[in-house]
């Protein structure tokens, strides 16, 4: 059994320092690993990332994270990544990592994801070069998910960590007109093809908590959706078999 503490859209800043530090201090005793689904900062300033870095520094459990659109807003994403990496946070960007937890190999594939929409309203690979660049960006993100899942196929448990949504079910509640900006079902294709035990994302603040890619559970763990600093998942399984239990808030 692996206990995952998950959160997205923490939006750390000096104004939220006390809440962020308190939340991470509490959850350390309640989980085996922390997964952060992007939008770690409010407007992408390194000073905001430093608040989160201090909360993560010295934790006894591993922390894996991806960046979100807010983290790139100020054009200082690399500085944010470096600040967090310096305190031991595994910041994933079209990459993957593994560790041993509770005697099992735990693998995480992490990337931001991107826009594109869902059946009935999707951006096509056609027209102006700028729009085709957007389509290509989502393609690169999807390809990275597939490549990462193939690299960690040996792991007992495999998690995909994103910021943008791979299924429309978890953005339901947001205005229909902006669904195209909240994720893309093209991100789901490599997950369906390669398999995973759990998919986590954020971004859709007014979205819904739960969806699926086939039989693979997908959860929107934006704190605005869960209503808590962290949500705990119990992930149990061995190679070829897994079961996810939604434990509840932390």
Secondary structure, 3 states (H helix, E strand, C coil): CEEEEEEECCCECHHHHHHHHHHHHHHCCCCCEEEEECCCECCCCHHHHHHHHHHHCCCCCEEEEECCHHHHCCCCHHHHHHHHHHCCCEECCCEEEEEEECCEEEEEEECCCCCCEECCEECCCCCCHHHHHHHHHHHHHHHHHHHHHHHCCCCCEEEEECCCECCHHHCCCCCHHHHHHCEECHHHHHHHHHCCCEEEECCCCCCCCEEEECCEEEEECEHHHHCCCCEEEEEEEECCEEEEEEEEEC
